[in-house]
Amino acid sequence: MAKMTLLVIDSFGIGAMDDCKDFVPSDCEANTYKHIRDRKKDALQIPFIYKSGLGTLVDDELAPENAYGYSKLAHQGADTYLGHQEIAGSCPQKSTKRLMKDIHPEMKQALEIAGYNVSYPFDDLPVLLVNNGAVVADNLESTVGNIINITADFNKMPFEDVKTLGKVVRGNVDTTRVIAFGGPYTSIDHILSCIEKKQEQYGVDTPKAGVYGDGYEVFHMGYGVEIDKQFPMIAAENGLKVHRLGKTADVLHGKGPSNPIVNTTALLEEVSCVYEQEKDDAAFLVNIQETDLAGHAENVDWYCELLNETDQWLKEFVPLMNEEDILIVMADHGNDPTIGHSNHTREYVPIMVFGDRVKKSDIGLRETMADVGATFCDYFRLSGTVEGKSFLDEII
């Protein structure tokens, strides 16, 4: 019985990447971890993570007894979905920033050719209403121009139809991502009432629109992502069970058990429970989403509390692992809550590896987070991912 676990502390960056000036120059001072530490001082208590490699990476402390390193982001920008596609072993293609104000005529025509009834719900706004059940518009929560959203009322357009619509939109735009989602406890009229302008974007304020909560479903579509050559899909094709817990249930494609728990306490409790109950070879892919939400909210206090909770859980979880098991703890990008805005920040991410078989080693700077997906495949003796180089032989 072999188990390998990935725990992504969403947005826990450790300093701006050298190429940040090519993306958002103002973010070149970003350092999610250090700035939270500076603000919270004695309140931030993460001794386990710090002594497991974080302190070595950021403060030149003595190397830990476990394996550690850090990674660049190979995908463009800093994005949770694309970051996880990269982690899973597939580096997305270079995309182009697009705004609905520029592409809405061509998008309307493409959707009509595909058989949809498309209209402008507001004469002066570049958003599209499709089959009176879904709105195609800019995403207001990510970097400007990165994502097109399809926000749906499931009473008017069932989720499977929303995904089909999403694939048509995806085929006609080269943004980093298209997200198709919705819920049954809102209405298309309410969704339309929540459309607003933010900078150059015109989109739905999704929290206000009431799509989240019970019955919420989402389908992410990246640009140039080779899903079938990522670890979770390779594992599924070979009969290996993969548990996707937390936000990985939404942002990683797969065929195994999934549970998109948002609350950190509930998530970590579920990971411990499912891990203990699993008696077969299995992988666990876990994402702590609330750290990213705290970054978006620019809430340093909340972020600090979440890091403290995660550190305590890790301290208790690692000793319970079986002899052959491996745990990788990392991040997917930064989201510095002190930088002056609520968007992701392009930062290097730490990598810490635990397990009785794991030796003291420095795996250095990885060129891509896809090395993690490749390492998962190597551990379970599966065919390799489309991108990435395994570091298994460097850690055991």
C-alpha positions in Angstrom: 0.0 0.0 0.0 1.7 3.2 -1.2 0.4 6.7 -0.9 1.6 9.9 -2.3 0.1 13.3 -1.3 0.3 16.8 -2.7 -0.7 19.6 -0.4 -0.9 23.0 -2.2 -1.1 26.0 0.1 -2.8 28.1 -2.5 -1.0 31.4 -3.2 1.9 31.0 -0.7 4.6 32.6 -2.8 8.1 33.3 -1.5 9.2 36.3 -3.6 8.7 37.8 -7.1 10.1 35.9 -10.1 12.9 37.5 -12.0 10.6 38.0 -15.0 7.8 39.8 -13.1 8.6 43.0 -15.0 7.4 41.4 -18.1 4.0 40.7 -16.6 3.1 43.2 -13.8 6.1 45.4 -13.0 4.5 46.8 -9.9 4.5 43.3 -8.4 8.3 43.0 -8.4 8.3 43.8 -4.7 5.8 41.0 -3.9 6.7 38.4 -1.3 3.6 36.8 0.2 5.3 35.0 3.0 7.7 37.7 4.1 5.2 40.5 4.0 2.7 38.5 6.1 5.5 37.7 8.6 6.5 41.4 8.7 2.9 42.4 9.4 2.1 39.7 11.9 5.5 39.2 13.7 4.8 37.1 16.8 1.3 36.1 15.6 2.6 34.0 12.7 3.5 30.6 14.2 4.6 28.1 11.5 7.7 26.4 13.0 7.1 23.1 11.2 7.0 24.6 7.7 9.8 27.1 8.5 12.2 24.3 9.7 11.2 22.1 6.8 12.9 24.2 4.2 11.1 27.5 4.1 13.6 29.1 6.5 16.4 27.8 4.3 14.9 29.3 1.1 14.1 32.7 2.5 16.6 33.3 5.3 19.5 31.0 4.5 18.8 28.9 7.6 20.5 25.4 7.9 19.1 22.8 5.6 16.3 20.6 7.0 16.5 16.8 7.3 13.8 16.4 4.6 14.0 17.3 0.9 13.3 20.9 -0.2 13.6 23.3 -3.2 11.6 25.8 -5.1 10.1 26.3 -8.5 9.4 28.8 -11.2 6.0 29.2 -12.8 6.3 28.1 -16.4 2.8 29.2 -17.3 2.2 32.9 -18.2 1.1 35.1 -15.4 0.0 33.6 -12.0 -3.2 31.6 -12.2 -4.6 28.9 -9.9 -6.1 26.8 -12.7 -3.2 27.1 -15.0 -0.8 26.6 -12.1 -2.5 23.3 -11.2 -2.4 22.2 -14.9 1.3 22.8 -14.7 1.7 21.0 -11.4 -0.2 18.0 -12.9 2.3 17.8 -15.7 1.0 19.9 -18.6 2.4 23.4 -19.3 -0.3 25.6 -20.9 0.4 27.5 -24.1 1.1 31.2 -24.2 -2.2 33.0 -24.3 -3.4 36.4 -25.2 -5.2 39.0 -23.0 -8.7 39.6 -24.4 -11.5 41.8 -23.2 -15.2 41.5 -24.1 -15.3 45.1 -25.3 -12.9 44.0 -28.1 -14.1 40.5 -29.0 -17.9 40.5 -28.4 -19.0 40.9 -32.1 -16.9 37.9 -33.2 -17.9 35.9 -30.2 -21.6 36.6 -30.8 -21.3 35.5 -34.4 -19.4 32.3 -33.5 -22.1 31.4 -31.0 -24.9 32.1 -33.4 -23.2 29.9 -36.0 -23.1 27.1 -33.4 -26.9 27.4 -33.1 -27.3 29.6 -30.0 -29.7 32.5 -29.5 -27.5 35.4 -28.5 -28.5 38.9 -27.5 -27.2 42.0 -25.8 -29.1 42.4 -22.5 -27.9 46.0 -22.2 -27.4 48.1 -25.3 -24.3 49.9 -24.0 -22.4 46.9 -22.4 -20.3 44.3 -24.3 -21.8 41.2 -22.5 -23.8 38.4 -24.2 -26.9 36.6 -23.0 -27.1 33.1 -24.5 -30.4 31.2 -24.7 -31.7 33.4 -21.9 -29.8 31.2 -19.4 -26.2 32.2 -19.3 -24.0 35.4 -19.5 -20.7 35.5 -21.4 -18.5 38.3 -20.0 -15.2 39.2 -18.5 -13.9 37.7 -15.3 -13.6 40.4 -12.7 -11.5 38.5 -10.1 -8.4 37.6 -12.1 -5.8 39.6 -14.0 -7.4 41.8 -16.6 -8.0 40.0 -19.8 -7.0 36.5 -18.6 -10.4 34.8 -18.3 -13.8 34.8 -19.9 -16.6 33.7 -17.7 -19.9 32.0 -18.5 -22.3 32.5 -15.6 -25.4 30.4 -15.7 -28.8 29.9 -14.1 -29.1 26.1 -14.0 -32.9 26.4 -14.0 -32.6 27.9 -17.5 -29.5 26.1 -18.7 -28.4 22.7 -17.1 -24.8 22.3 -16.2 -24.0 19.9 -19.1 -25.4 22.4 -21.5 -23.3 25.1 -19.9 -20.2 23.0 -20.3 -21.0 22.5 -24.0 -21.4 26.3 -24.4 -18.1 26.7 -22.6 -16.3 24.5 -25.1 -17.7 26.7 -28.0 -16.4 29.8 -26.3 -13.1 28.2 -25.5 -12.7 27.3 -29.2 -13.1 31.0 -30.2 -10.9 32.8 -27.8 -7.2 32.5 -26.8 -7.3 33.8 -23.2 -5.6 31.8 -20.5 -8.9 30.3 -19.3 -12.6 30.0 -19.9 -14.7 29.2 -16.9 -18.3 27.8 -17.2 -20.2 27.7 -14.0 -23.5 28.4 -12.2 -26.0 27.4 -9.7 -29.7 26.5 -9.2 -30.4 29.0 -6.5 -30.0 32.2 -8.5 -31.9 33.5 -11.5 -30.8 34.9 -14.8 -32.4 38.2 -13.9 -30.4 38.4 -10.7 -27.2 37.5 -12.6 -27.9 40.3 -15.0 -28.5 42.7 -12.2 -25.0 42.0 -10.9 -23.1 43.0 -14.1 -20.7 45.8 -13.4 -17.6 47.5 -14.9 -14.1 47.1 -13.3 -11.3 48.8 -15.1 -11.7 47.9 -18.7 -13.8 44.8 -17.9 -17.5 44.2 -18.0 -18.6 41.1 -16.0 -20.8 39.6 -13.4 -20.0 40.1 -9.7 -20.3 36.4 -9.1 -20.4 36.4 -5.2 -23.2 38.9 -5.4 -25.0 36.9 -8.1 -25.6 34.0 -5.7 -24.1 31.2 -7.9 -21.9 29.9 -5.2 -23.1 27.5 -2.5 -25.4 24.5 -2.7 -25.6 23.1 -6.2 -22.7 25.2 -7.6 -20.8 23.5 -10.3 -17.8 24.7 -12.4 -15.8 23.6 -15.5 -12.4 25.2 -16.2 -10.9 25.2 -19.7 -7.3 26.2 -20.1 -5.6 27.3 -23.4 -3.5 24.5 -24.9 -3.8 22.2 -21.8 -3.2 18.5 -22.5 -5.4 17.0 -19.9 -4.9 13.4 -20.9 -1.2 13.7 -20.3 -1.4 15.0 -16.8 -0.9 12.7 -13.7 -4.5 12.4 -12.6 -5.7 11.3 -16.0 -2.7 9.0 -16.5 -3.5 7.5 -13.1 -7.1 7.0 -14.0 -6.3 5.2 -17.2 -4.1 2.8 -15.2 -6.6 2.1 -12.4 -4.8 4.1 -9.7 -7.2 5.9 -7.3 -6.7 9.7 -7.1 -8.5 11.7 -4.4 -9.0 15.3 -5.3 -9.8 17.3 -2.1 -10.4 21.0 -1.8 -10.0 23.2 -4.9 -8.3 20.5 -6.8 -11.7 19.0 -7.2 -12.6 22.0 -9.3 -9.3 22.8 -11.1 -7.8 19.4 -11.8 -9.5 17.0 -14.2 -9.8 13.4 -13.0 -12.0 10.4 -12.5 -11.5 9.5 -8.9 -13.2 10.6 -5.6 -13.5 14.4 -5.3 -14.7 16.8 -2.6 -14.4 20.6 -3.2 -14.3 21.6 0.5 -13.4 25.3 1.0 -13.3 25.6 4.8 -9.7 24.8 5.8 -10.5 23.1 9.1 -13.1 20.8 7.4 -10.7 20.1 4.5 -7.8 19.0 6.6 -10.0 16.9 8.8 -11.3 15.2 5.7 -7.8 14.6 4.3 -6.8 12.9 7.6 -9.9 10.8 7.6 -9.8 9.7 4.0 -6.0 9.1 4.2 -6.5 6.8 7.2 -9.4 4.9 5.6 -7.7 4.3 2.2 -6.2 0.7 2.2 -5.1 0.6 -1.4 -2.3 2.4 -3.4 -3.6 5.9 -3.9 -2.7 9.5 -4.6 -4.2 12.5 -2.7 -4.2 15.9 -4.4 -5.2 18.7 -1.9 -5.6 22.4 -2.3 -6.1 24.8 0.7 -8.2 27.5 -1.1 -8.8 29.8 1.8 -5.2 31.2 1.8 -5.9 32.4 -1.7 -9.2 33.8 -0.7 -7.5 35.7 2.1 -5.0 37.1 -0.4 -7.8 38.2 -2.6 -9.5 39.8 0.4 -6.2 41.5 1.3 -6.8 40.1 4.8 -3.4 39.5 6.5 -4.9 38.4 9.7 -7.0 35.7 8.1 -4.1 34.5 6.0 -1.9 34.3 9.1 -4.5 32.2 11.0 -4.8 29.8 8.0 -1.0 29.3 7.9 -0.9 28.6 11.6 -3.6 26.0 11.3 -2.0 24.4 8.3 1.4 24.2 10.1 -0.1 22.5 13.2 -1.9 20.0 11.0 1.3 19.1 9.1 3.1 18.7 12.4 0.5 16.1 13.4 0.0 14.5 10.0 3.6 13.7 8.9 4.3 11.3 11.8 1.2 9.3 11.0 2.4 8.6 7.4 3.3 5.0 6.5 6.9 4.1 5.9 6.7 4.1 2.1 4.5 7.3 1.8 5.6 10.6 0.5 4.1 14.1 1.0 4.9 17.2 -1.1 3.9 20.6 0.2 4.1 23.5 -2.2 2.2 26.5 -3.6 1.0 27.4 -7.1 1.7 31.2 -7.2 1.6 34.2 -4.9 -1.1 36.5 -3.6 0.6 39.1 -1.5 -2.2 40.7 0.6 0.0 43.7 1.3 0.9 44.7 -2.3 -2.0 47.1 -2.7 -4.4 45.0 -4.9 -6.4 41.8 -4.7 -4.9 39.9 -7.7 -2.4 37.0 -7.8 1.3 37.9 -7.8 3.9 36.1 -9.9 6.2 34.5 -7.3 8.5 31.5 -6.9 6.9 28.7 -4.8 8.5 26.6 -2.2 8.6 22.8 -2.3 9.0 20.6 0.8 9.0 16.8 0.7 8.4 14.5 3.6 8.5 10.8 4.3 10.5 8.1 6.1 12.2 7.2 2.7 12.9 10.9 1.9 16.5 11.8 2.4 18.0 15.2 3.2 18.4 16.8 -0.1 18.2 20.1 -2.0 16.4 19.7 -5.3 17.2 23.3 -6.2 15.3 25.6 -8.5 12.9 23.7 -10.8 12.2 25.3 -14.2 8.6 24.2 -14.0 6.1 23.0 -11.4 5.3 20.1 -13.9 8.2 18.3 -12.3 5.8 17.5 -9.4 3.4 15.7 -11.7 6.3 13.8 -13.3 7.5 12.7 -9.9 4.0 11.4 -9.0 4.0 9.3 -12.2 7.5 8.1 -11.4 6.6 7.1 -7.8 3.6 5.0 -9.1 5.6 3.6 -12.1 3.3 5.2 -14.6 4.1 6.6 -18.0 5.4 10.2 -17.8 3.6 13.4 -18.1 3.8 15.5 -21.2 6.0 18.1 -19.4 8.3 18.0 -16.4 11.2 16.0 -15.1 10.9 13.7 -12.1 13.0 14.4 -9.0 12.1 11.1 -7.3 15.7 9.8 -7.5 16.9 13.1 -5.9 14.7 12.6 -2.8 14.8 8.8 -2.0 
